[in-house]
Amino acid sequence: MKTVSICFVCLGNICRSPTAEAVMRAQVEAAGLSKRIFIDSAGTGDWHVGKAPDARAQQAGHARGYQLAPLRARQVSADDFRRFDLLLAMDEANVENLRRICPPALRDRVRLLLEFAPHLGHREVADPYFGGSEGFEAVLDQCEAACQGLLAHLQTQLAREDDDA
């Protein structure tokens, strides 16, 4: 049985990427695909390694039924480019950071998360770190929409691979 692995990436791995991880995890579980889609998150920076997500991200996520508290920040490693089929960055700056350290042959694995929600009209998930709670709500809205699009894409991909097997 084919599987796919996804890593969501932001700068510090305490706001946007763990939110996307928690949202995607819930959607994948609801779709019954937990054994086929592996999900993780990481940051391009090392400032918060080992720390839990930002309390405001946890609070906003908890209000919608997502569990961010168990997650811990980590930094992207060279091995991640081989380990993950997709590394989905929250913004262009993180795409550039990833592409700088990614082996050239694997650069097609680095994409923007919001490519999976073109109807939102945005390319980037805005960093809510220096703002108020409304920024964390906006991140959740964007992650929910993009993860729905991503899940639909992955379901199609997995079905096609199953048919080819």
C-alpha positions as CSV (number, residue, x, y, z in Angstrom):
1,M,0.0,0.0,0.0
2,K,1.4,3.4,-1.1
3,T,2.0,6.1,1.5
4,V,2.8,9.8,1.3
5,S,4.6,12.0,3.8
6,I,4.1,15.7,4.3
7,C,6.1,18.2,6.3
8,F,4.7,21.7,7.0
9,V,7.4,24.4,7.3
10,C,7.4,27.9,8.8
11,L,10.2,29.9,10.4
12,G,10.2,28.8,14.0
13,N,7.7,25.9,14.0
14,I,5.6,27.3,16.8
15,C,2.7,29.0,15.0
16,R,1.8,28.3,11.4
17,S,3.4,24.9,10.7
18,P,2.2,23.1,13.9
19,T,-1.2,24.6,13.2
20,A,-1.2,23.1,9.7
21,E,0.1,19.8,11.1
22,A,-2.7,19.6,13.7
23,V,-5.4,20.6,11.1
24,M,-4.1,18.1,8.5
25,R,-3.8,15.3,11.1
26,A,-7.5,15.8,12.1
27,Q,-8.6,15.8,8.4
28,V,-6.5,12.7,7.5
29,E,-7.9,10.9,10.6
30,A,-11.5,11.8,9.7
31,A,-10.8,10.5,6.2
32,G,-9.5,7.2,7.5
33,L,-6.1,7.7,6.0
34,S,-3.8,7.9,9.1
35,K,-1.9,4.8,8.0
36,R,-1.3,6.2,4.5
37,I,-0.4,9.8,5.1
38,F,2.4,10.7,7.5
39,I,2.4,14.3,8.8
40,D,5.0,16.4,10.6
41,S,6.2,20.0,10.8
42,A,9.5,21.9,11.2
43,G,11.0,25.3,11.1
44,T,13.8,26.7,9.1
45,G,15.2,28.5,12.2
46,D,16.4,26.9,15.4
47,W,15.2,29.5,18.0
48,H,12.3,27.4,19.4
49,V,13.6,23.8,19.0
50,G,12.0,21.6,21.7
51,K,9.4,24.1,22.6
52,A,5.6,23.7,22.5
53,P,3.6,25.8,20.0
54,D,2.8,29.4,20.9
55,A,0.1,29.5,23.6
56,R,-2.1,31.6,21.3
57,A,-1.9,29.0,18.5
58,Q,-2.7,26.3,21.0
59,Q,-5.7,28.3,22.3
60,A,-7.1,29.1,18.9
61,G,-6.6,25.5,17.8
62,H,-8.1,24.0,20.9
63,A,-11.3,26.1,20.4
64,R,-11.7,24.4,17.0
65,G,-10.9,20.9,18.4
66,Y,-7.2,20.7,17.3
67,Q,-4.5,19.4,19.6
68,L,-1.3,21.4,19.3
69,A,0.0,21.0,22.9
70,P,1.8,17.7,22.4
71,L,3.8,19.0,19.4
72,R,7.4,20.2,19.8
73,A,9.3,22.5,17.5
74,R,12.2,21.1,15.5
75,Q,14.4,22.4,12.8
76,V,14.4,21.1,9.2
77,S,17.2,18.7,8.6
78,A,18.9,17.6,5.4
79,D,17.3,14.2,5.8
80,D,13.8,15.7,5.6
81,F,14.2,16.3,1.8
82,R,14.5,12.5,1.3
83,R,12.0,11.6,4.0
84,F,9.1,13.7,2.9
85,D,7.3,13.7,-0.4
86,L,6.2,17.3,0.1
87,L,7.6,20.1,2.2
88,L,4.9,22.7,2.3
89,A,6.2,26.2,3.3
90,M,3.9,28.9,4.7
91,D,5.5,31.7,2.8
92,E,8.0,32.5,0.0
93,A,10.8,33.3,2.4
94,N,10.6,29.8,3.8
95,V,10.4,28.3,0.3
96,E,13.7,30.1,-0.5
97,N,15.3,28.9,2.8
98,L,14.3,25.3,2.0
99,R,15.5,25.5,-1.6
100,R,18.9,26.8,-0.4
101,I,19.5,23.7,1.6
102,C,17.6,21.2,-0.5
103,P,19.5,18.8,-2.9
104,P,18.8,20.1,-6.5
105,A,17.1,16.9,-7.6
106,L,14.5,17.2,-4.8
107,R,13.5,20.8,-5.1
108,D,10.2,19.9,-6.7
109,R,9.1,18.6,-3.3
110,V,9.2,22.2,-1.9
111,R,5.9,24.1,-2.5
112,L,3.6,26.6,-0.8
113,L,0.8,25.3,1.3
114,L,-1.7,27.8,-0.1
115,E,-1.2,26.4,-3.6
116,F,-3.8,23.9,-2.4
117,A,-6.4,26.7,-1.7
118,P,-6.2,29.0,-4.8
119,H,-9.7,30.2,-4.1
120,L,-8.4,32.1,-1.1
121,G,-6.6,34.5,-3.3
122,H,-3.4,34.5,-1.2
123,R,-0.1,32.7,-1.8
124,E,1.2,33.0,1.8
125,V,0.0,32.2,5.3
126,A,0.8,35.4,7.2
127,D,2.9,35.0,10.3
128,P,0.7,35.8,13.3
129,Y,3.5,35.9,15.9
130,F,3.7,39.7,16.4
131,G,-0.1,40.3,16.2
132,G,-3.2,39.5,18.2
133,S,-5.5,36.5,18.4
134,E,-7.2,37.4,15.1
135,G,-4.0,36.4,13.3
136,F,-4.1,32.9,14.7
137,E,-7.8,32.6,13.7
138,A,-6.8,33.6,10.1
139,V,-4.0,31.0,10.1
140,L,-6.5,28.4,11.1
141,D,-8.9,29.5,8.4
142,Q,-6.2,29.3,5.8
143,C,-4.8,26.0,7.0
144,E,-8.3,24.4,7.1
145,A,-9.0,25.4,3.5
146,A,-5.5,24.5,2.2
147,C,-5.5,21.1,4.0
148,Q,-8.9,20.3,2.5
149,G,-7.4,20.9,-0.9
150,L,-4.2,19.0,-0.1
151,L,-6.2,16.1,1.2
152,A,-8.3,15.9,-2.0
153,H,-5.1,16.1,-4.0
154,L,-3.5,13.3,-2.0
155,Q,-6.7,11.1,-2.2
156,T,-6.6,11.4,-5.9
157,Q,-2.9,10.6,-6.0
158,L,-3.2,7.6,-3.7
159,A,-6.2,6.2,-5.7
160,R,-4.2,6.5,-8.9
161,E,-1.2,4.8,-7.4
162,D,-3.5,2.0,-6.1
163,D,-5.0,1.5,-9.5
164,D,-1.5,1.3,-11.1
165,A,-0.3,-1.3,-8.5
